[in-house]
Structure formats: C-alpha cells, structure tokens
C-alpha cells in the first residue's frame, strides 16, 4: 500500500511495534498501520489537529488505553492514525 501518499514504502525509516499495532516512520511522519493506505495530501476527510490543543485532549479522552499508547509514541513527529472511523493528522503545536 501507499504509506502516507509518498509512493510506497520506499521512504520508510523505521518500524515500531506497540501492543498489537505497528507504527511506520517516514521522514517527520509516524503512520499507524490502520492509516497506511491514507493519502494525506489528497484525502479531504483527514482531520488535522494540534498536539496538546483542546481538540487533542478531547480525542485522548475518547480513546482506549491502547490507542493512547500508540499516540504516546509521537515525539517531535506528526502522526497519522484512524480512530473510530475517522482519520487524524496530529501536528506539532
């Protein structure tokens, strides 16, 4: 699959396992395995939010512990993840 819309997996720099999930890193972007087929440049349904914003904390409150463990892997990167059928791009503040 096209990971993050960048022409396949050739740009991957690292893979992390977190519980049952896999997180791929491409440049400054972490991609949860459930979002690997999302083209963030062309998919208009991607919800963008800033890390540590009010919207971010509302999202965290709705997540399971495992989902929050995945999001906790984000440090200085952006993260692409699907939660409850919606695709989120969590950006740095």
Secondary structure, DSSP 8 states (H G I E B T S, - for coil): --STTSSSGGG--EEEEETTEEEEEETTEEEEGGGTT--TTT-TT-EEEETTSHHHHHHHHHS-HHHHHHHTT-SSSEEEEEETTEEEEEE--
